[in-house]
Amino acid sequence: MVINNWSMFYEDDWNIDEVTNYAAFIYLIEFPDSGEHYIGVKQVYKGIKDYKAVISTSKESNWETYYSSSKTVKERIEAGETYRKRILWCYKTTAEALLAESVLIGVMGTRWDNLNKAIMVKTRLKKDHGDQFQVLQRIIGDLI
């Protein structure tokens, strides 16, 4: 099995070198032969849920080689199916990333081409004082 490297979905907005400046990201794994995809979230640092808590001794997670917690996705990749993994958006807190993942799965999850089977997170809703709503609108518009 060849592990594909991450690329950025929005290459004009993000650089892969910037990922470690965030606590978590949402991602898209695409299977071009079937047109199917999977949406997920990954923490960048072990045990760090807010980037403000990162210190010099903080350890990065396995985010660079990670390819999913989904059994279906893992099986397909391990079987040698062609895939591409792209980071959709990076977040300073894991809570923001989990909310974004939930919204995207909620909107995209019932489509024929989506491999997500459930929304597995409980998250608190905070009032959006940033651009979360606009970011989600953008991502959804680009994925549809």
C-alpha positions as CSV (number, residue, x, y, z in Angstrom):
1,M,0.0,0.0,0.0
2,V,1.3,3.4,-0.9
3,I,0.4,6.2,1.5
4,N,-0.5,9.3,-0.3
5,N,0.6,12.6,1.1
6,W,-1.9,15.3,2.1
7,S,-2.6,18.2,-0.2
8,M,-4.7,21.3,0.5
9,F,-8.2,21.6,-1.0
10,Y,-7.8,25.3,-1.1
11,E,-4.2,25.7,-2.3
12,D,-4.5,29.5,-2.6
13,D,-5.6,29.8,1.1
14,W,-3.5,27.1,2.8
15,N,0.0,25.6,2.7
16,I,0.7,22.2,4.1
17,D,3.5,23.7,6.2
18,E,0.9,25.7,8.1
19,V,-0.9,22.7,9.5
20,T,1.2,22.6,12.7
21,N,-0.1,26.1,13.5
22,Y,-3.5,24.6,14.3
23,A,-5.0,22.1,16.7
24,A,-7.1,20.1,14.1
25,F,-8.3,20.0,10.5
26,I,-11.2,18.6,8.5
27,Y,-10.3,16.4,5.6
28,L,-11.6,14.8,2.5
29,I,-10.6,11.4,1.2
30,E,-11.6,10.9,-2.4
31,F,-11.7,7.7,-4.5
32,P,-11.6,8.9,-8.0
33,D,-12.4,5.6,-9.7
34,S,-15.8,5.4,-8.0
35,G,-16.4,9.1,-7.4
36,E,-17.0,8.5,-3.6
37,H,-15.5,10.4,-0.7
38,Y,-15.2,10.5,3.0
39,I,-15.1,13.5,5.4
40,G,-13.2,13.4,8.7
41,V,-11.4,15.3,11.3
42,K,-7.9,14.9,12.7
43,Q,-6.1,16.4,15.6
44,V,-2.6,17.7,14.8
45,Y,-1.1,17.3,18.3
46,K,-1.5,14.4,20.8
47,G,-3.9,15.4,23.5
48,I,-4.1,19.1,22.5
49,K,-7.6,20.4,21.8
50,D,-6.7,24.1,21.6
51,Y,-3.7,25.4,19.7
52,K,-3.0,27.9,22.6
53,A,-2.0,24.9,24.7
54,V,0.8,23.8,22.3
55,I,4.3,24.1,24.0
56,S,7.8,23.2,22.8
57,T,7.4,19.6,24.2
58,S,4.0,19.0,22.6
59,K,4.0,16.0,20.3
60,E,2.4,15.9,16.9
61,S,-0.1,13.2,16.2
62,N,0.3,10.8,13.3
63,W,-1.5,13.3,11.1
64,E,1.0,13.1,8.2
65,T,0.5,9.4,7.6
66,Y,-3.1,9.1,8.9
67,Y,-5.8,8.1,6.4
68,S,-9.0,7.5,8.4
69,S,-10.7,5.9,11.3
70,S,-13.3,4.5,8.9
71,K,-13.1,0.7,8.5
72,T,-14.5,1.0,5.0
73,V,-12.0,3.6,3.9
74,K,-9.1,1.8,5.5
75,E,-10.0,-1.5,3.7
76,R,-10.3,0.2,0.4
77,I,-6.9,2.0,0.8
78,E,-5.2,-1.2,2.0
79,A,-6.7,-3.1,-0.9
80,G,-4.8,-0.7,-3.2
81,E,-7.6,1.5,-4.4
82,T,-6.6,4.8,-5.8
83,Y,-7.3,7.6,-3.4
84,R,-6.5,11.2,-2.7
85,K,-6.5,12.9,0.7
86,R,-6.9,16.6,1.0
87,I,-7.2,19.0,4.0
88,L,-10.3,21.1,3.7
89,W,-9.7,23.6,6.5
90,C,-7.6,24.0,9.6
91,Y,-8.9,25.1,13.0
92,K,-7.3,26.5,16.2
93,T,-9.5,24.3,18.3
94,T,-10.7,20.7,17.9
95,A,-14.2,21.8,18.9
96,E,-14.4,24.0,15.9
97,A,-13.1,21.2,13.6
98,L,-15.6,18.7,15.1
99,L,-18.5,21.1,14.5
100,A,-17.4,21.7,10.9
101,E,-17.1,17.9,10.3
102,S,-20.6,17.3,11.8
103,V,-22.1,20.0,9.6
104,L,-20.4,18.6,6.5
105,I,-21.5,15.0,7.2
106,G,-25.0,16.2,8.0
107,V,-25.3,18.0,4.7
108,M,-23.3,15.5,2.5
109,G,-23.8,12.2,4.4
110,T,-27.0,11.0,2.6
111,R,-25.6,11.5,-0.9
112,W,-24.8,8.4,-2.9
113,D,-21.1,9.3,-3.2
114,N,-20.5,9.9,0.6
115,L,-19.0,7.0,2.6
116,N,-19.7,8.5,6.0
117,K,-22.1,6.2,7.9
118,A,-22.7,8.3,11.0
119,I,-22.0,11.5,12.9
120,M,-20.1,10.3,15.9
121,V,-19.5,13.5,17.9
122,K,-21.2,15.5,20.6
123,T,-20.3,19.1,20.4
124,R,-21.4,22.3,22.0
125,L,-22.6,25.0,19.7
126,K,-20.9,28.4,20.1
127,K,-22.0,31.6,18.6
128,D,-20.0,32.2,15.5
129,H,-17.9,35.4,16.0
130,G,-15.6,34.5,13.2
131,D,-16.1,33.1,9.7
132,Q,-17.1,29.5,10.5
133,F,-20.5,29.9,8.7
134,Q,-18.9,31.5,5.6
135,V,-16.2,28.8,5.5
136,L,-18.8,26.0,5.7
137,Q,-20.9,27.6,3.0
138,R,-17.8,27.8,0.8
139,I,-16.8,24.2,1.4
140,I,-20.3,22.9,0.9
141,G,-20.7,24.9,-2.3
142,D,-17.4,23.5,-3.7
143,L,-18.2,19.9,-2.7
144,I,-21.7,19.8,-4.3
